[in-house]
Amino acid sequence: LVNNPAGLADVQGLRFKLPRVLGGVGTEMVDKVEEFEDLLNATDESRQLELLKSFVPYKTGSEFNMVPVMSFVVPNFGVGIFAGGLVFPKIYRKTSPQLKLDGFTDVAPSIGYGRFFNIFGQDIALGASAKYVLRTRYKVEMSTSELIDAVNSTGQFVDLNEFSQTTVAFDIGMLGKWQNEKIDARYGVSIRNIGAKME
């Protein structure tokens, strides 16, 4: 249902899945772990400012996915809800470090159908799915003083600029089997997010 809806044709019995969380962070973030710890542990603001300047330029990204939040699949048919997001923090301006953070989260209920067809004497699975995508975009900008207040937990909660978008998208896919005396393999192709219009 997620990667290729044609796979619904090969489902045996009922399947119910609960959340599975996947995530990743950029190498820049991993490389700066010790510096982040030093910044959080520093008690002198001049030292904190010095550490903030050492981050410039800093740009990275992180990603998370819940694949699925929940899904219910029976032979040929499936429904599910999927979620994910990306975050891109950036620290710039050496003389007075600023933070800019852009990101988004997606929540997408999905429904799909797949079945086998006999094409030129071979059983080929074809499938299609439709999903309604709700995307919430986030944007945060912080000055040097706001960053130091955030590190010291003394400032107001930063203003979070956000707006939402919605779209409907479609996935289609095909799966086939390549079998002989020595090989038992599968091949397939999918085209995802057909018709999606979103920033």
N, C-alpha and C positions, 0 to 999 in steps of 0.2 A: 504493500500500500504506500510505503514511503518512497522507495527508489524506483520500482517498476510495478505498476498495477497488474501487469500480465501474470505476475507471480500468484495472484489470487486464484488462477485457474488450477494451480497445483496444490492448493491447501487441502489437507486431509483432516476432517473433523472440525471441532470448534476450538478456537484459540482466543484467549483473553489475556492481554498484556497490561501490566501496570508500569509506572514510570521507570525509565532507564535514562540516567543523566550522563551526558558526555560533555567534555569541556577541554579547552586548551588555551594557553597563554603564549604570547610572543616571547622569543628568546631575550629580547631587551628587558622584559620584566623579570625574568629569571636571573639575568646577569646583575640586576640592581637590587636584589633582595637584601644584601647586607647594608647597602646605602639607605634603603627604606627603614631598616631597623635602627640605624644610627640616627636618622631624622626623627623617628618617633621617640627615641630615648633621650634625645638632646633636650636640655632644660633651659639653655640660654638662647634667646631669640637671635642674637648675632650669629651664633653657631648654626642655628636652624636656617638662617638666610644663606650662609655660606654653603650649607649642604644642598639647599634648593638650587643655588646657582650651578653646583657641580652636576646637576641632572641635565642642564641645558646643553645641546638639544636632546630631547627625549620624546620618542614616538613609538607606540607599540599598539597591540591589539589583543583582545581576548574574546573567546567564543564559548557559548554553551548551547546545548540542545537537549531536549527531553523527547526521546524517540522510542515510544510515544509517551504522551501524558497518560493516555489510555487508548486501547484499541480492542475491537471485537471483530473477529474474522471467522467466517464459515466458508465452505467450498464455494468459490466463484464470487464471493461478496465480502466486503469489509467496510467498517466505519472506524474512525479514530480521531483523536485530537493530538496535534503535534505543536511543539513550542521551541523557540530558539532565539538567540540574540547575539549581537556583536557590540563591542565597546572599543572605542579608539581614543585613549588619552594622549595628550600632547603637552609637553612643558617647553616653553620657548621664551625668548628675550632674556639674554644673559644678565643684563644690568638689573632688571626687576622681574624675576620669573613669574610667568603667567601660566595658568592651566586652562586648556580647552579640551572638553570631552564631548565626543559625539558617539551616539549609539542608537540601537533600536532593539525592540523585542517583537517577535511574531508569535501569534497564536492562530492556529489553522485547523478548524474542523474539516474532515475529509471523508468522502464516500467513494468507493470504487467497485468495479466489476471486471472480472476476467474469465475467459473460457477458452477451451481448445477448439481449434478449427483444423480440418484436414485440408492442407494446401499442397497440391502436387504430390500427394501420397504421404506427406509428413504431418505429424501433429504439431501445430504451431499455436502457442498461447498468445492471445491478444487481450489487452486490457486497457481500461481508461478510468480515470478518477477526476473528481472535481473537488475543489477546496475553496473555502471562504477564508481569506487571510486578513487578519486585523494586525496592522503594524503600528506600533507606538514609537515615535522617534524622540530622543532625548538630546538636550544640548545644555552644557554647563560651562560657564566661564568664570574664573576666579582670579583675583588680583593677588599680589604678593602678600598683602596683609591678611586677606581672606584665607590664603593657603596656610599661613602661620597660625591663624586662629583655629583653623580646622585641625591642624596637627596637635594643638594644645587643647582642643575640644572646648574652646571658650567662645567661639563665634556662633552666630545664628545659623540655622540650617540653610545651606546654599539654595538659591533659587534654581529650580529645575524647569527649564523651558521644554515643553513637550507638545506634540500634536499627533493626531492619529490619522491613519489612512486605511482604507479597506479596498479590497479587490477580489475578484473571482478568477481563479486560474485552473487550468486543466493539464493533466499528465496523460500521456499515452505510452504504451510499451508493447514489446514483442519478446517472446522467449521461445527458443527452439532447442532441440536435443541433437547432439552429434554422437551417434553410437555406431561402433563396429566391434570387431573381435577384440581390439586392443584399447579402444577409447570409449569412455562414457562421460561426455562433457555436455555443458550447456552454453549457449550463446544468446545474447539478447541486446536490445537497444531500447532506450527510452528517451522521450522528449518531455521536458518538464516546464511547468510554469507558462504554458501557452496562454496568451491573452492577458497576462499580468501587467498592470500598469501601475508602477510604484517607484518612488525615489529610493 
